[in-house]
Amino acid sequence: MLSSCGGDPVEDLPANVLQRKVFIPVLVDLQILESHFQRQFARIDLYRDALDSSSRFIFEDHGITKDIFTATVNYYATQPDTLFVIYEAALDSIKFRTNDNTSSEIPPAE
């Protein structure tokens, strides 16, 4: 009934699983971080430990733990359609950030 009134349906999730709207920004930040390390080092064996260490700051910033993130990934992995929607939203967010950053560097037309 809530969805017919325009409200977002509330997901009934296990206690250690993040709602999609909370999970997506964490995923976005982690993807951007990993992308940075990939550009810098190219081989995962050269940056794996640094990525793991740096990701802890992202978890802290979002008020979660690595265990909660892992539980959330594992939970949504059992729902491929939902996981696809989550990754699409994360990709859209990354594209928006990228376009926003690059558009500010383009000089105005004269």
Secondary structure, DSSP 8 states (H G I E B T S, - for coil): -TGGGT--------TTS--HHHHHHHHHHHHHHHHHHHHHHSSHHHHHHHHHHHHHHHHHHTT--HHHHHHHHHHHHT-HHHHHHHHHHHHHHHHHHHHHHHHTTS----
